[in-house]
Amino acid sequence: MRRVKLFIFILFILFIINWTGIFSSSIEETVEKNGWDNIFLTEMLDSKTAMVFMEEKKGEISFNFAYKGIFGWRLDDSSGRLFSVNDNVEGFSTSEVPIIVDGDVLYYCLMGIVMDEEIDDIAYKSSEVNNERTLNRFTTNKGTRIYYTVVERELSDVSYIAYNSLDEILYNKQRNFL
């Protein structure tokens, strides 16, 4: 009987804590509590994992991951990751990032910033992905054009192909991994 009372008391305390809002019930609350106030894109990866993008100044994109646990949403322990481009990049930048949750790699994110105004579309392919797949594109409020996609395994020999509005190839960049 004593254990039942203790269990009910603990459940009651957890209910009160959750009800008072100590734990974030939404991704938006979580990112705001952590100082991320310039979010321009939230991408749900699955029901318990999301990727958030923020831009402090034009061309400098930070991203982080939010995870849903039993007490609500939380941001990754790191303060976010920054990707930007220097003037030496031709056309667009490329970056591949593992998405790690509780020590396990769940996804990989392919992303970059588009520098060349003529680029209309960017696709990728690899030895694991024979057909080209178009990457998601987004233009921020500050005018930075990014592309990204999330895949479930690490890819080797990734090729990025950039097209103009006439579907002509402008750039074909090869990245070798593994």
Secondary structure, 3 states (H helix, E strand, C coil): CHHHHHHHHHHHHHHHHHHHCCCCCCHHHHHHHCCCCCEEEEEEEECCEEEEEEEEECCEEEEEEEEEECCEEEECCCCCEEEECCCCCCCECCEEEEEEECCEEEEEEEEEEECCCCCCEEEEECCCCCCCEECEEEECCCCCEEEEEEECCCCCCEEEEEECCCCCEEEEEEECCC
